[in-house]
Amino acid sequence: MKKQLTFLFLLYITFTTVIQAQNKTSWKGKKCAVVLTYDDGLNTHVNRVIPALDSLGLKGTFYISDYFGGLQAQIPKWRVAAAKGHELANHTINHPCTGSLPGREFVKPDADLNNYSIRRMTDEIRTMNTLLYAIDGKVKRTFAYPCGDTKINNTPYLDGLKDAFIGARGVSPAMPTIDKIDLYNINCYMVNGQTGEELINLVKQAEAKQGLLVFLFHGVGGEHSLNVSLSAHHQLLQYLKKREKDLWVAPMLEVAEFAKEQQKKL
């Protein structure tokens, strides 16, 4: 009986140690991971968001496109942002979406995925990678699906480009643990009108679940129909900074690389 109790005790200690080790390594010793992503390469990103992040030592991921024709003028600021550790990521050049879906009246025929071939899409994405390389000199990238559309005529268009990207962000909301992350359709929460308290509450939920929380911002203080106020955005950043001992806030590329390595060990 004594031997059995000793064995059970040792088994319990081993199990507890393994669980504790997993908890410590899941997110580099932090309770959850948070990624701040900003879509479309808006002027408010280079003029307002990046200075706000820099003031707190936080890093963001910027999914850049050039559908509005403003990228050339922004390049000097993007180059500085990349040098400071922000991620410049691929969001295609023309931001093509499926125009036949409800609420897609904004999609012009030239940028309608219904009028794209897989070859045209992959060429556009590779060209954007080349442009980003000319800005920051980096070869590792992540991708974000414009409008969350992943297919052309029911064919996943990124299948032939997975070697070009560590991961790709979708638009479906969830807070997956490392083992549940789909690296080529990473979940996120779209921000549109939430208060600072509501954004912080999402962080608290991710911490409780020990999951990955990805924020998807467009306008910050204006410039897009999907928008969050400067004060709400600032409140979120302040909270993340205050909780940096418990929260891992990092660019998508860094988090995706880490998740990929962890999944290999599972």
Summary of the structure (lengths in Angstrom):
residues: 266
radius of gyration: 20.3
end to end distance: 35.3
largest distance: 77.6
contacts: 834
relative contact order: 0.17
helix: 48%
strand: 17%
